[in-house]
Amino acid sequence: MVGSAIARRLAADGYSRLILRRRAELDLTRQAAVEEFFARERPEYVFLAAAKVGGILANSTRPAEFIADNLAIQSNVIDAAYRNGAKKLLFLGSSCIYPKFAPQPIHEESLLEGALEPTNQWYAIAKIAGLKMAQAYRAQYGFSTIALMPTNLYGPGDNFSLVDSHVLPALIRKCHEAKLANAPAVEVWGTGTPRREFLHVDDLADACAFLMREYSDEAPLNVGWGEDVSIAELAHLIAETVGFKGELRFDRSKPDGPPRKLLDTSRLTALGWQPKITLKSGLAATYEWFSAHQAHLRR
Ligand SMILES: NC(=O)c1ccc[n+]([C@@H]2O[C@H](COP(=O)([O-])OP(=O)(O)OC[C@H]3O[C@@H](n4cnc5c(N)ncnc54)[C@H](OP(=O)(O)O)[C@@H]3O)[C@@H](O)[C@H]2O)c1
């Protein structure tokens, strides 16, 4: 989702020498393949958008993949980019790396100030290591690395699987299928009370392009919308967008995750960047994309 959005943004901005690889063409966990790729292509600006990504269920049932794949991907890419003369590298962390009970809204300084949310600790530890590795390469080698911490993302290219997706795409799919089947209800995981922030992926891509041009510092930057909604509010908004008129049933036996996750984006906005796509319009556009791409969705 993010890699495609960054590629769309850069192409729209007129950059024509984009070097893109799908996983089937280059497995970033394989060190020799990554070294060979960087030595051959020698990219100047590197956006590292690949990672093992998933929701609560995927994180808690496949912890080894979440920690091992992410550590390998980022170590291989950061090191090979530096050794092959890249001018700059952008690393994507995540709001999941902050402590479970970090003061809200979460400031970048909260990193490592408390215990992590246990359900995604494997992913979080790997991402924290990636952020630290980027800072270490800057400190020791002068390699211009920057790290962004995006909030929950959504948009075209999202993963609509019911097993390893995030809450927003999972609810779009559930409401859509319930509408088609005339089902009386849709199940929503958890109590509906946790609050989450959502950013359209095209806004994140815009921030990535802006910061690759304008920012070079070891301090990580949060990227978010600036306001949050409860999962219940999100579910109702999605049902309305999709046109599902049945009941939303909250399954309290499923985990909630942290009670609230809203990022403090004042560092980023002080640099002159603001997101533009509201949740309502972003959801409408995402549902339109979902409806038009039924045959090619990631399920
Ligand atoms: N989605 C969010 O809400 C969110 C929030 C905060 C931060 N982020 C960060 O943003 C970045 C992109 O996330 P996303 O939402 O775009 O996830 P995504 O849609 O799942 O994209 C990740 C991409 O990485 C690829 N990949 C995974 N393992 C790979 C490997 N070993 N070699 C090469 N490619 C590999 C995946 O390929 P396959 O599909 O073939 O596996 C997929 O194309 C990640 O760093 C993530 O941590 C995402």
The ligand as an ORCA input file, in Angstrom:
! r2SCAN-3c Opt
* xyz 0 1
  N      -0.460      0.016      7.176
  C      -0.329      0.777      8.249
  O      -1.304      1.110      8.914
  C       1.026      1.271      8.668
  C       1.087      2.114      9.783
  C       2.322      2.583     10.201
  C       3.459      2.217      9.522
  N       3.366      1.405      8.443
  C       4.630      1.047      7.788
  O       4.574      1.377      6.420
  C       5.331      0.439      5.682
  C       4.482     -0.134      4.565
  O       3.325     -0.748      5.099
  P       2.078     -1.099      4.177
  O       0.871     -0.769      4.942
  O       2.302     -0.566      2.833
  O       2.163     -2.685      4.155
  P       1.912     -3.659      2.934
  O       0.843     -3.120      2.066
  O       1.769     -5.022      3.504
  O       3.250     -3.520      2.130
  C       4.428     -4.110      2.565
  C       5.126     -4.604      1.346
  O       6.351     -5.190      1.747
  C       6.508     -6.365      0.993
  N       7.384     -7.302      1.645
  C       7.168     -7.997      2.781
  N       8.201     -8.812      3.022
  C       9.085     -8.620      2.006
  C      10.335     -9.181      1.680
  N      10.890    -10.131      2.453
  N      10.966     -8.746      0.561
  C      10.416     -7.810     -0.236
  N       9.224     -7.239      0.019
  C       8.578     -7.654      1.134
  C       5.120     -6.936      0.872
  O       5.053     -7.879     -0.161
  P       3.953     -9.073     -0.057
  O       2.622     -8.395     -0.110
  O       4.263     -9.910     -1.252
  O       4.189     -9.748      1.243
  C       4.333     -5.683      0.575
  O       4.364     -5.376     -0.791
  C       5.835     -0.604      6.668
  O       7.133     -0.273      7.067
  C       4.903     -0.435      7.826
  O       5.527     -0.804      9.013
  C       2.183      0.919      7.990
*
